[in-house]
Amino acid sequence: MTRPLSPEGARLAAALRELRERSGLTLAGLAAKTTYSKSSWERYLNGKTLPPRPAVEELCRLTGEPDGRCIALWEIAESEWGGRAREEHRQQPPPEELPPPPPAEPSPREEADPATTGHRRTALALAVLATLSAVVAGIVTVALVLLPRQGEERAPSASPTAIVPLCHGSACAGKDPMHLKCAVAPTTLAQYHTATGAWVEVRYSKACGTSWARMWGTRLGDRLEVTPGDGDAEVKNRADTDAYVYTMMAVTRPGAAVHACFVPSTPDARTECVNGRVR
C-alpha cells in the first residue's frame, strides 16, 4: 500500500513540479532526457512516492537549476520516510516495564526522632544546591568556549550542495554546458519568440566564460545556429520537441556579441535571429 509523503516530501514534489512546468518538458520529455520512465516521473511529481536522490539531481541538472534547495528537502523527506518505514516494520513489542520498587519505610526510631529527620533534610538540600551550582558552572564554561572572541569573525561554512563548473574558457569550447555544469544559474542575454511558436534564448556563464543558445517549443527539423560557436543544434526526433535543444559552448569574453539564428523546418517560414551582448 502506498504511504503518504511527509510535509517535507509534499514540498519536494511541489518544487519538482514547478521545475518541470518552468522547463516546458512533458513527462515523455523527462523520460527521454533522464534515466527514469514516464510512469516513475508521474509518481514522483504527484507525491505518490519519494523519488531517489539521483532523480532529483537529474531534473535540476536538466533544467539548469542549482539543486541545493531540492536536495535539502529530499534529505529531510528521506529521513522521515525511512523512520516511518522502520516503525511500520518493527516486529517485537517493547519490553514490559517493571513497577518501581516501593520506597523504604523509615524505622520507628527515625519517625520518632525529629532531629534525625532534620539532619537528613539539610543534607539533601546541600546536595541539590551543589548539583545546581555544578550545572550552572558547566553551562557558563561551554558558552565562553563557543562564543566568538571579541573582534573575531566566524568564517561562513561552505554549502555541501554547491555545484562547481567542471571547465573554464578554452577547456569548455565545443562541449555540453549541461554536462560540465556551466548551465547552473547562467545569465540570459536575449530571449525571442519566433513566428512558428518556438522560443530562442542566448545564455552566458560567467563562471565558465562561455556562451551558447537553446530553443524549445520546436518542430522536427528546426535548427539553431549561433556565433561565436562551432556547429549548430537540430531537432532530430519527437523527444527533442518535448525538451530543450541547445548548441555547444563557445568562449565568450565580456563585451562580446552573441548572434543566434532560428532556422525553421517549415518551407515558407523565414529565418529569425536575435542578438545578445555579454556585460
C-alpha positions in Angstrom: 0.0 0.0 0.0 1.3 3.5 -0.9 2.2 5.5 2.2 1.5 9.3 2.0 4.6 11.5 2.0 5.6 13.7 4.9 5.0 17.5 4.6 8.6 17.8 3.5 8.0 15.2 0.8 5.0 17.1 -0.4 7.0 20.3 -0.6 9.7 18.4 -2.6 7.1 17.1 -5.0 5.7 20.7 -5.5 9.2 22.0 -6.1 9.9 19.3 -8.7 6.6 20.1 -10.4 7.5 23.8 -10.6 10.8 22.9 -12.3 9.1 20.7 -14.8 6.5 23.4 -15.6 9.1 26.1 -16.0 11.1 23.9 -18.3 8.2 23.1 -20.6 9.1 19.4 -20.6 6.3 16.8 -20.7 6.5 13.5 -18.8 7.7 11.9 -22.1 10.3 14.5 -22.4 11.6 13.9 -18.9 11.7 10.1 -19.6 13.7 10.7 -22.8 16.2 13.0 -21.2 16.7 11.1 -17.9 17.2 7.5 -16.7 13.7 7.3 -15.3 10.5 6.3 -17.0 7.4 8.3 -17.7 5.4 6.4 -15.1 8.1 7.0 -12.5 8.1 10.7 -13.1 4.3 10.7 -12.7 4.6 9.1 -9.3 7.5 11.4 -8.2 5.8 14.7 -9.4 2.4 13.8 -7.9 3.8 12.9 -4.5 2.8 9.2 -4.7 6.3 8.1 -3.7 9.6 9.6 -2.7 12.0 9.9 -5.7 15.6 8.7 -5.4 18.2 11.4 -4.9 19.7 10.9 -8.4 16.3 11.6 -10.0 16.1 15.0 -8.1 19.7 15.8 -9.2 18.9 14.9 -12.8 15.8 17.1 -13.0 17.7 20.0 -11.5 20.7 19.5 -13.9 18.3 19.1 -16.9 16.6 22.4 -16.1 19.8 24.3 -15.3 18.8 24.9 -11.7 21.0 24.6 -8.6 19.9 21.5 -6.6 20.6 22.8 -3.1 17.0 23.5 -2.1 15.6 20.4 -3.6 18.3 18.2 -2.1 17.8 19.7 1.3 14.0 18.9 1.1 14.8 15.4 -0.2 17.2 14.7 2.7 14.6 15.7 5.3 11.8 13.8 3.5 14.0 10.7 3.1 14.8 10.8 6.8 11.1 11.0 7.7 10.2 8.2 5.1 12.9 5.9 6.5 11.9 6.5 10.1 8.2 5.7 9.4 9.2 2.6 7.4 11.2 1.3 10.3 8.3 2.0 12.7 5.9 0.1 10.5 8.2 -3.0 10.2 9.0 -3.2 13.9 8.0 -6.7 14.9 8.8 -7.0 18.6 6.7 -5.2 21.2 8.7 -3.1 23.7 9.7 -4.9 26.9 7.3 -4.7 29.7 8.3 -2.1 32.3 8.7 -3.4 35.9 6.9 -1.3 38.5 9.3 0.9 40.6 10.3 -0.6 43.9 8.4 0.8 46.9 10.1 3.4 48.9 11.9 2.2 52.0 9.9 2.6 55.1 11.6 4.6 57.9 12.4 2.8 61.1 10.4 3.6 64.2 13.4 5.5 65.6 13.6 7.8 62.6 9.9 8.5 62.7 10.0 9.4 66.3 13.3 11.4 66.2 12.8 14.8 64.7 16.5 15.6 64.9 17.4 12.8 62.6 14.7 13.9 60.1 16.0 17.5 60.2 19.6 16.4 59.5 18.5 14.3 56.5 16.6 17.3 55.0 19.6 19.6 55.5 21.9 17.1 53.8 19.5 16.7 50.9 19.2 20.4 50.4 23.0 20.9 50.4 23.4 18.1 47.8 20.8 19.7 45.5 22.4 23.1 45.8 25.9 21.6 45.0 24.4 19.9 41.9 22.8 23.1 40.6 26.0 25.0 41.1 27.9 22.5 39.0 25.4 22.6 36.2 25.4 26.4 36.1 29.3 26.5 36.0 29.3 23.9 33.2 26.8 26.0 31.1 28.9 29.2 31.6 32.1 27.4 30.6 30.6 25.9 27.4 29.1 29.3 26.4 32.5 31.0 26.9 34.2 28.4 24.7 31.5 28.5 21.9 31.0 32.3 21.7 33.4 34.0 19.2 36.1 36.2 20.8 35.8 39.9 20.5 36.9 41.1 17.1 36.8 37.5 15.7 34.5 36.7 12.8 33.2 33.2 12.0 34.1 32.0 8.6 31.0 31.1 6.6 30.6 27.4 6.1 30.7 26.1 2.6 27.5 24.7 1.2 27.7 20.9 0.8 25.4 21.1 -2.2 27.3 23.8 -4.1 27.7 22.9 -7.8 31.1 23.9 -9.2 31.6 24.1 -13.0 33.9 21.5 -14.4 35.7 23.7 -17.0 36.6 27.2 -17.9 37.5 29.1 -21.0 39.0 27.2 -23.9 38.6 23.9 -21.9 34.8 24.3 -22.4 34.8 25.2 -26.1 32.7 22.9 -28.2 31.4 21.0 -25.1 28.0 20.4 -23.5 27.1 23.2 -21.0 24.7 20.9 -19.1 27.2 18.0 -18.5 30.0 20.4 -17.5 27.7 22.3 -15.1 28.1 25.6 -16.8 24.3 25.8 -17.1 24.0 26.4 -13.4 22.5 29.9 -12.8 23.6 31.3 -16.2 22.7 34.8 -17.5 20.1 35.1 -20.2 21.5 37.6 -22.7 18.4 37.6 -25.0 15.1 35.8 -25.5 13.0 35.7 -28.6 9.6 34.1 -29.6 9.6 33.1 -33.2 6.7 33.2 -35.7 6.3 29.4 -35.6 5.9 29.4 -31.8 9.4 28.3 -30.8 11.4 30.1 -28.2 15.1 31.0 -28.5 17.5 32.1 -25.7 21.1 33.2 -25.7 22.8 32.2 -22.5 26.2 33.1 -20.8 28.1 31.6 -17.9 30.4 34.0 -16.1 32.0 31.1 -14.1 32.9 29.2 -17.3 33.4 32.2 -19.6 31.3 30.7 -22.3 28.0 31.3 -24.2 25.5 29.1 -26.1 21.9 29.2 -27.3 18.9 26.9 -26.7 15.4 26.5 -28.2 12.2 24.8 -27.2 8.6 24.5 -28.4 10.1 23.3 -31.7 9.2 21.1 -34.6 11.1 18.3 -36.3 13.9 19.7 -38.5 14.2 23.1 -36.8 17.8 24.3 -36.5 19.6 26.8 -34.3 22.8 28.5 -35.3 25.0 30.6 -33.0 28.0 32.9 -33.5 30.6 32.6 -32.0 30.2 28.8 -31.9 31.2 25.6 -33.6 28.3 23.7 -35.2 24.5 24.2 -34.8 21.7 22.3 -33.0 18.9 20.5 -34.7 15.6 18.9 -33.6 16.1 15.3 -34.6 13.2 13.3 -33.0 9.9 13.6 -31.1 11.7 13.6 -27.8 13.6 16.7 -28.8 10.3 18.5 -29.5 9.4 18.0 -25.8 12.7 19.3 -24.4 15.4 21.9 -24.7 17.7 21.6 -27.7 20.9 23.6 -27.3 24.2 24.3 -29.0 27.6 23.6 -27.6 29.6 26.2 -25.8 31.9 28.9 -27.2 34.5 31.0 -25.4 33.0 34.5 -24.9 34.6 37.5 -23.2 33.0 40.5 -21.6 31.7 43.0 -24.2 31.4 40.3 -26.9 28.2 40.0 -29.0 26.5 36.6 -29.4 24.3 36.1 -32.5 21.7 33.3 -32.7 19.5 32.4 -35.7 16.5 30.1 -35.7 16.1 28.2 -39.0 12.6 26.7 -39.1 11.8 23.4 -41.0 8.6 24.9 -42.5 9.4 25.7 -46.1 7.6 29.1 -46.2 8.9 30.3 -42.8 11.8 32.7 -42.6 15.0 32.6 -40.6 14.8 34.7 -37.4 17.8 36.0 -35.5 18.4 37.5 -32.0 21.5 39.3 -30.6 22.9 39.4 -27.1 25.9 41.1 -25.5 28.0 40.0 -22.6 28.2 42.8 -20.0 
